[in-house]
Structures are given as C-alpha cells and as structure tokens.
Amino acid sequence: MPEEARLVVVNTTPIIALSLIGELDLLRRLYGQVLAPPSVEAEVRAGGRGRSGRSELQEASWLRIVSLQDPRRADLLADLDRGEAEVIALAQELNADLVVIDERLARLHAKRLGLTLTGTLGVLLKAKQLGHVQAVAPLIDRLRQGGIHLSDVVVAEVLALADER
C-alpha cells in the first residue's frame, strides 16, 4: 500500500531504468501518485519509439505531469540539464516529501537545498523491504545489462542493505 499523502517528484533516469526492467509500477505501489515536470516527459519521449520508458510513461496514469509555476526557478540550476533542474525546482515549489533522482550533481544540488532523496536503487531497496520484489540483485543485474551505469560501491552498499551480499 502506498505511503499516505506523500508528494513525490521523479526524474527521467529512474523512469527509464525502472521501465527497462519492467518495474516502473513500483513507483505507484510505493508512493501512489508521482509527479514529473514537462521536461522529464519530453526527455523520456525523445528516446524514440521502442525505447524504455516511452510507452510505459503513456500508460502510467498515476504519473502526473505538472508544470512549474515559476519556470525561472529552474534557470537558477544552469549547470544541470533541464529535466533535473525542473525536478528540483518543482520539488521546491510543491514542498515535496521525496525526489527520485540518480544523477550525482543533481543530487548534490537537491541535498544542498534540503530535499529528501532516493534514486532508482533506493526504490528497488524499499520495494524489497516492503515485499514488492523478492530480491534486488537480479534487478540490478538487469539494469546493468540494459546499459544503466551503476557504481560498484553504491551497488555493494545497496546489496548489503538488502541483505544480499
């Protein structure tokens, strides 16, 4: 059952990565309704037909696209790509409870701004803890086989937390 009344904003990479392994719906099962800014939708769609995330995004009625009230807020994060900047700006505008973002520089900005973070692997770990998936290791293997770059150090940490050393 999703966490009650949590406001969650997601970036492009987690959508694509979770779609790649057939687990995008974990976001709905863990958090209920999830939000993304229009630039994230555009980035996912730009991947082209047949690419991970595109059709999954269209079918995910629980993933709402929400525009920034003040798009200039994202302009202040000029060293990030537009999707990352809009995710952080939207999370700030809405006082989001959680931001799902993987990119290192974006995570640094989000932390500096006091936002609570998780990433694709954090979603998988929480899904295991709540019984939505049996094991994290095979999902991580599938992510890597699909071309998702994951730090060995981070993977080892997640596997330890999942008790899958």
Order of alpha helices (4+ residues) and beta strands (2+ residues): beta-alpha-alpha-beta-alpha-alpha-beta-alpha-alpha-beta-alpha-beta-alpha-alpha-alpha
